Amino acid sequence: MEVKKDSPQDIKKRALRVYKTLNKIHPVSRTALRHRNPFQLLVATILSAQCTDKQVNKVTPALFKKYRTVKEFVESDQTELESLVKSTGFYKSKARYIKGSSIKILSDFKGKVPKTMEELITLPGVARKTANIVLSSAFGINEGIAVDTHVKRVSYRLGLTEHKDPIKIEKDLVKLIPKADWDKFSLLLIYHGRDTCFARTPKCSECPFKKICPKTDVITSS
């Protein structure tokens, strides 16, 4: 028997329902990464790769107390910087990205974090996900939808995309939600991934979307 595929209209309707439902569950949504300015958010987002926001927030107070400006990060000792961010994992690469981004921001952007996608992704260690988070949370600019591991998993399970590649997922998601809500939709999917739709043993029985989720049977039977 041929399985009927959802139409684009069906998928969009489901996405809007997901957004409205999660918006009621999480009425106030903002990045959990603590920061006081765009540069601190950039650093925190780089550190958040393959690491929880909770752990990043344990690291950044001492980091931002030690290095208060872009210039101080530029002049930082690489070994010392690595030791401060070590608990976030992949610390050598992250320290190198942070210092490299600081150097480029100081030399090419007069010490200010750039406000465009094109400029942000020229910074070491900054791809679209990080750039989208900085643009939306620091500057209120919705250039796209940040696709992290939670967004990737939840959007696939809910049938909002059939792709696994973050760039292709982002292209699918931006068609489903009004541009003004892109940043919040990303955060809401992240919250749902953290609270309910776990990578392993998701709480499908408690999920508000168990009746409309096309992957529920597959997940619960595996």
ZADO-800474 format. One record per residue: x, y, z of N, C-alpha, C in turn. Coordinates in steps of 0.05 Angstrom, whole numbers, plus 32768, in hexadecimal, padded with zeros to 4 digits. Example, Ala and Ser with C-alpha at 12.3 -4.5 7.8 and 13.67 -1.06 7.14 Angstrom:
% ZADO-800474
81087F8E809C80F67FA6809C81087FBE809C 81017FD3808E81117FEB808F81028001809D 
% end
This chain:
% ZADO-800474
80117FE88000800080008000801280198000 800B802C7FEF801B80447FED801380578004 80288061801280238073802880208090801D 800B809C8025800580B7801C801880CB8029 802580DB801A803780EF802480278109802C 8031811680408025812F8048802981448032 80158154802E8018816A801B802681818028 803281948019803F81AB8025802C81BA8038 801281BB80317FFE81C880417FFB81BA805C 7FFB819F805B7FF8818F8074801081948086 80288195807A80418198808A804181B48097 803981C88087803881E38092802481E680A8 800D81D980A57FF881DA80BA800281CD80D3 801181B680D0801C81A980E8803181BA80F5 804281C780E5805781D980F0804B81F08101 803681FB80F7802982118105801C8208811F 801181F0811E800581E48136801B81DE814B 803281D48141804881CF8153805281E98160 805481FE8150805D8218815A804A8223816F 803082228169801D822E817B801C821E8196 801D82038194801D81F381AC803581F781BD 804D81F781B1806581FB81C08067821781CB 805B822A81BD805C824681C7804B824981E0 8037823881E38027823981FC8036822C8213 80458216820C805482088220806C8218822A 80788226821780908237821C808B82548213 807A826382218072827D8218808982918216 809D828E822780B5829F822680CC828E821C 80D58294820480EB828481FA8102829681F1 8119829181FB8131829F81F38149828C81F7 815E829281EA8175828081EC817D827E820A 818482658211818C8260822D81A982688232 81B7826F821D81D38277822081D58293822C 81E28295824381E482AF825181F982C18243 81F182D9823F820382EC823181FA83088237 820D831B823482078337823882098348821F 8214833C820A8218834B81F1821B833781DA 821A834081C1821C832E81AA8235831D81AA 824C832981B28264831A81B28264830381C6 825A830881DE825882F281F1824582DC81E7 823082E481DA821E82D081CF822C82BF81B9 823C82CC81A8824B82BE8194825D82AA81A0 826C82B281B5827F82A081C2826F828881CF 825A828F81DD824A827A81EA823E826681D6 8236827081BF822A825E81AB8240824C819F 82578257819B826E824681918273823081A5 8272823681BF8278822381D48261820E81D6 8249821581CD8232820381D1823281EC81BD 824381EC81A9824481D68196824B81BC81A5 823A81A781A2823E818D81AF8241819081CE 823281A481D8823381A981F5821881B581FE 821081B0821681F781BC821F81FA81D98226 81E481E8822481E48204822B81EA82078249 81E081F4825981E581F48276820381F4827C 821181E3826E822E81E18273823C81FA8269 8234820582528240821D8248823C8234825C 822482358268821F824A827C822F82488296 823A8230829A824C822C82B18268823782AB 826E823682918289823E8288828C825C8283 827882688277827B8283826E827E82998283 82748296829B827882AC82AF829682B082B4 82A6829B82B882C2829E82BD82D182A782A3 82C7829E828C82D382A5827382D082C3826D 82B782CD827182B282E9826B82BC82FC8281 82C282F1829882CF830182AD82ED830482A6 82F882EF829B831582EF8294831A8301827B 830882FD8267830B830C824E82F2831C824A 82F48336824D82DC8348824D82D683548231 82EA8355822082E68362820682F0835081EF 82E9835781D782F3834981C08312834A81BF 831D836181C5833A836481C58347835281D9 833B834F81F08347833D82058347832081FC 8332831881ED833182FD81E2834782FA81CD 834B830F81BD8360830E81A9837C830A81B6 8380831881CC839A831781DA839C82FF81EE 838782EF81EF838782D98203839C82C481FC 83A582B6821183B782A0820E83A782878206 83AE827B81F0839F826581E5839B824E81F9 83B18247820783B08231821A839D82388231 839E8250823A838C82598250836F82598247 836B8263822F835082638224834582478222 835582348219834D821882178345820D8232 835482148246834F8209826183348213826C 832D822C826583148238826E82FB822B8261 82FE8222824982E78217823A82E881F88238 82FB81EC8245830081CF824282E881BE8247 82D881C5825B82C281B4826382AB81B4824F 82AC81C5823A829781C68226829C81B28210 82B481A5821082BB819181FC82C7819F81E3 82D7818F81D482E3819981BC82F081B581C1 82FC81B781D8830581D181E2831C81DE81D2 832D81CD81C6834281D981B6833781E7819D 832581D98190831881E58178830881FE8180 82F881FC819582E78212819D82F8822A81A5 830E822681B4831F823C81BC832C824981A3 833382398190833E82438177832A82538167 83118249816682FC8258815882F682738166 82F48272818082EE828B818F830482A0818B 831C8297818D833282AA8189833382B4816C 833082A18159833082A8813D831982BC8136 830282B7814182EB82C9813C82F182E48148 82FC82E48160830382FE816D8316830E815C 832A83018151833E830F81408331831B8128 8320830B811B83128315810382FE832B8109 82F08329811F82DD833E812782EC8358812C 8303835681398313836E813F831F837A8126 8329836981148337837480FD8325837B80E6 830F836C80E282FE837180CB82E4837F80D1 82DB837E80EA82C1838A80F182C2839E8108 82DA83AA810B82DE83BF811F82D683B7813B 82D9839D814282D38394815D82B6838F8162 82A58390814E8288838C8152828083728143 826F836381508265834B814382548353812B 825983488114824A835080FC822D834880FE 821C835680EF81FF835280F081F3834580D7 8204833880C781F9832B80AF8203830E80AF 81F282FD80A381FA82E180A0821382DE8091 821682ED807B822D82EB8069824782F18078 82468305808A825E830C8099826382F980B0 824E82F180BD825282DF80D5825E82C580CD 825682B980B78261829F80B0827D82A080A5 828982B880A482A582BA809D82B682B680B7 82AA82B780CE82B882B480E782BF829780EC 82D7829180F682DE827580FC82CB8267810F 82C2824F810782B082408118829382488117 828C825B81068271826581048264825B80EA 824F824A80ED823F824280D68223824E80DA 8210824580C981F6825280C981E8825080E4 81EB823980F281DC8236810B81E5824C811F 81FF824F81238209826381358202827F812C 82048284811281FE829E810881E082A5810C 81CF8291810881B28296810C81AC829D8129 81B9828F813B81B48294815881BE82B0815F 81D582B8815681E082D3815C81CE82E8814F 81C682E5813681B682F98129819B82FD8137 818E82E7813D817382E98149817482F28166 818682E58176818682EB819381948304819A 81A8830C818B81B88324819181AE833D8182 81A48339816A819C83508159817F83508151 8170833B81578154833B814F815083388131 8163832B8124816283288107815D830A8101 8147830580F3814082E980EC814982E480CF 816182D980CD816C82D380B3816582B680AB 816182A580BF815A828980BA8153827C80D4 8153826180D4814C825280EC8164824280F4 816C8245810D818382378117817C8219811B 818B8208810E818681EB810F819C81DE811F 819681D7813881A981C8814981A081AB8149 81AC819B815A81A5817E815B818881798163 817D818A817481618187817D814E818E8166 815381A5815A814281AD814381428199812D 815A818F8128815D817A8113814C81618119 814E815881328140813F813A81218144813B 81198159814880FC815E814C80EE81648132 80FA8175812280ED817C810880EA816480F6 80FE815280F780FC813980E780E6812780F2 80E58123810B80D18111811780B5811C8113 80B2813681148097814181108090814480F3 80A1813B80E1809A813B80C5809B815680B8 80AB816980C480AD818380B980C3818480A4 80D4817080A380E9816D808F80EF814F808C 80F9814880758103812D80718121812C806F 812D81438073814A8146807081598142808A 8172813C80888184813A80A0819A8150809F 819D815C808981B18172808681A6818C8091 81B4819980A481AA81B180B081A281C8809D 81B181CB808881AA81E18075819081DA8066 818C81C1805F817381B98051815C81BA8064 816181B3807E814C81B48092814381D28095 815681E3809781508200809A813F820A8083 81468202806B8137820A8053811A82018054 811681E8805F80FB81DE806280EB81EE8078 80F881F3808E80EA81FF80A580E2821C80A0 80F3822B809280ED8247808E80D4824B807C 80CC8236806E80B48237805D809B8233806D 809E82298085808682208095807D823580A9 808E824680B28089825980C8808E827580BF 807D828980C7808282A580C0809E82AE80C9 80AB82BE80B980C682C780BF80CA82D380DA 80B682E280E380B882EE80FE80BA82DA8114 80B382C1810F80B382AD812480C982988121 80DB829C810E80F082888109810182838121 810A8298812E811C82948145810E8286815C 80F5828D816180E68281817780E082648170 80D9825E815780D38242814F80EB82308154 8103823A814E811B822A8153811E82248170 811B82398181811E8235819E8109822281A9 80F08224819F80DB821281A880E081F581A1 80EB81F0818980F281D58182810881CA8193 811B81DC819A813181D481AC812681CD81C8 811481DD81D2810881D781EC80FA81BC81EC 80EB81B781D680DC819E81D480EF818681D2 8105818A81C48119817581C38126816F81DD 812A818481ED81368180820881238175821C 8109817D821A80F68175822E80E8815B8229 80E38155820F80D1813E820980DC812C81F3 80E4813881DC80EC812881C58109812281C6 8111811181D9812D810A81DD813780F981C6 815180FA81C1815D80EA81AC815880CC81B2 815B80C481CB815680A981D4813E80A981E7 812D809581E58115809381F6810680AD81F9 80FC80B881E380EC80D181E580D280CB81F4 80C780DF820180AE80DB8210809680DF81FE 809380CD81EB807D80CF81D8806180CF81E5 805E80BF81FA804480BD8208803C80D88214 804F80E9821A804A81038227804B811A8213 8051811481FA8055812981E6803B813481DC 8038814E81DA801F815B81D1801A815581B3 802E814A81A6802A81458189802881278182 802381178196802380FA8192800E80F1817E 7FF98100817B7FE480F981687FE98103814B 7FFC8115814880018120812D801E811A8125 802E810F8136804A81098130804C80F1811D 805680F48105805780DD80F2806C80C880FA 807E80CF810D809380BC8115808D80AE812F 807780B4813C807280A981578073808A8157 8065807D814580658060814480808054813F 808F8062812E80AA8058812880BC805A8140 80BA8071814E80CB8075816680C48062817C 80AA805F818280A2804F819980A580318194 80A68029817B80A9800D817580C680048171 80D88018817080F58011816B8103800B8186 
% end
